[in-house]
C-alpha cells in the first residue's frame, strides 16, 4: 500500500489560519504599547508568543507578504515609519523624482479621501500598457487602501499615531493578470499580512529557517 505524504501547509496558509482563529475567538487579543516620540499608545493585538509587549522603534519597520496564485498572485513589500524619519524622506523622494514605469500613487479610499496613515503605492513591475496600469491603480490600489483602513480599525496600526506615520508599499501585479476581483482579494490579503508582520517584527530568523521549504515567492516572472 502506497502512503502519501501529507501536504505541507505554506507559510501564507498558516497566516490565513491565524486570522481565522482570531475572528472566531480562539486567539484572544491583548493590549500592546506603542512608543512613538514621547507618546505611549495602547492598542489591541494578537496574543501570540512572538509578539512584543512594547513596540518602540518606528523609524523603520519592514513587512512582506504573498497571497494567491498566478497569474493574479499578489506580493507586497512595505515600509512603515515616521514622517520625520527615513521613510518620510523616501516618500518625498519618490514623489519628487518618480522612476518611469514605476510612478507612485497615494492610496485613496474614495475620491478626495486619502487613507491614513498616508500610504504610497509603487508598482514593482514596470508598467508598459494602459491595461497594466489600470490593474495596479485600480483594484490593487483599492485593496491596499482598504487593508490599511481595516488594520487601523482593528488596532494593528495605532490610531493616535496616524498623522505621524507613512507607509510605502511595493505592489506586485503580473502583466498577464486579468481577474480584477481576484487582484483585489489577493492584494488585500497580502497588504493585511505585510502590515501585521511589520508591526510584529516578523518573520523572525527562527521562522524563516522553519518555513524555508514551505515558502513561495512570485519572482519567477520576467516582465
N, C-alpha and C positions, 0 to 999 in steps of 0.2 A: 504494500500500500504506500503510495507516494504522499508524503507530508509536505504541505505548502507552508512556507514561512509566512508569519503574519506581516501584513503590510505596515511598514514603518510610517508613523504619523509625522508629517512635516512640521517644522517649527511654526509655520504660518497657521496650520490647523490647530496646533496647541494654543496659539494666541486666541483664535476664534472660540475655542472651548472655554478658555479662561473668561472671556467676556460673557459667554452664555451662562456660566456658573454665577457670575456676579448678578446678572439680570434676574435669575430665579432665587437669589438669596443664599446660595451655597458658599459664596465668599463674602464676608461681611466687610464693608468699608470701614476705615478708621481715619481719624484726623491726622493730617500731615502739616508740619510747619514749613512755610516758605520764607526764606530770609532774602529780601531784595532791598538793597540800600540799607536804610535804617528801619524799614518796615518788617514786621513779623506777621505773616498772614497764616491763617489756618483754613484748610480745605479738607474735603473727604478724599480718600484714595484707597486703592485696593489693598486689602490686608494680606500681603504676601511677604514671605520672609526676607526677600532680597530688596524690598522697597525701603529706602532710608526713612527714618522718622523725621529728619530735618533735611530739607533741600536748600543748600546755601549758595552755590555758585551759579549765578545767572548770567555771567559774562558770555558763556558759550556752552550750549548743550546740543548734542548731536543725536538724531534719530534716523532710523532706516526701516523700511518695511516693504513687503511684497504681497500682492493679492491677485487671485485669479489665474487664468491660463491664457496661453497665446490664442489668437493674436491680440486679445484685449487685456493682457496681463498689465497690471499697474505696479510701478515701483516708485517709491518716494524716498528721497534723501532730504533731510531738513536740518536747519539750524534754528535754535531758539536762543535769544539773548536780549540784553538791554539795548535801548536806543542809543545810549551813550557809550556803548562798548563796540567790540569788533563786528558784531552782527549789524549794528546800526551803520557802521562805516561801509560794510559790504552792500547793504541795502542802497545807500546813497550812490555808491559807485555803479551798481547795476542799473539804477535808474538813469544816471547821467551819461554812462557810456555803454549802452547795450551792445551785445555781440550779435551781428546779423544772423538771423535764423533762430536766435535764442532770446528774442525780445521778451522782457519780463512784463508781468501783468499783476496788478494789485487785486487780490481776491475780493469779490463782492457778493453779498447775499441777495441783493436786488438792486435795480438801478439807483445809483447815487447813495448806496449804503454799503460802506466798506465793512468787512468783518473785523472784529477785534479779538486778539491783538492783530495789528496790521500784518498781513500775510502776502508775501511776494511769491508769485509763481514763475519759475524759469523752466522752459522746455529742456529736457535732457537731450532729445533727438533734434537735430537741425530741421527746422520747418522749411519745406520746399514747395508746398502747394497750399491753396486755399482750403481744400478739404482737410488736410492735415492740421492746419491752423484752427479750423472750426472744431476739431475734436479736443484739442488742448484748451483753447479759450472758451469752449462751450461746456460739455458735460464734465470734463476733468476739472475745470476751474470751479464749476458749481459744486462738485463733490468735495473739493479741498475746502472751500468756504464753509460748507455745511459741517464738515468734520471738525473744523476749528470752533465753530459756534457750539456744537454739541459737546466738545471737550471742555469748553468754558462752562457750559451749563452743568456738566457732570462734576465740576470741581477738579478736573485733571489739570487744567490751567487755572491759576489763581485769579479770581475775579477782580480783586482790588489792584492788581498789577497790570491790567490790560493796556493801560496807557503808557506803561514803562517798557513793554516788550515788543519785539519784532520777530516774525517767523519768515525764513526764506526756505522755500521748498523747490527742489529739482523734481519735476514731474515727467515720468516716462510714459509715453503713449506711442506704440509702434505705428509706423506709417501705414501698415496694412489693416489696422483696426477699423471696424465698420459698425459695430454694435454700440450705439451711443448709450443705451441704458446700461449695458454691461461695463462700459468705460466708467460711467458714473459710479456704479456699485463698487467696482474694484478700487477706484481711486479713493472713494470714501473710506473703505476698509483700510487701505494702505496708509492713508493720512492719519486715521484714528490710532492705528498701531504705532506709527512712527512718532506721534506726539507722546504717547504713553511711554515708549521706550526712551525717548529723550528725557522726559521728566524723571524716570526711574533710574537713569544711568545704565540702561540695558542695551544689548546683552553684555553680561559680564564675561570675563575670559573663560570662566568655567562653562558658561552656557555655550559659548562659541565652540569650544572643544567637544562638548557633549553632543551638539547638534550639527557638527560639520558634515556628517554623511546624510542628514535629513534635510538640510537647507537647499534651497534652489535659488537661482538668480536669472534674470531675464536677458542678460547681456551676451547672448549668443547670436544677436542680430547684427546685421552690417548695413544699416541705413546711413 
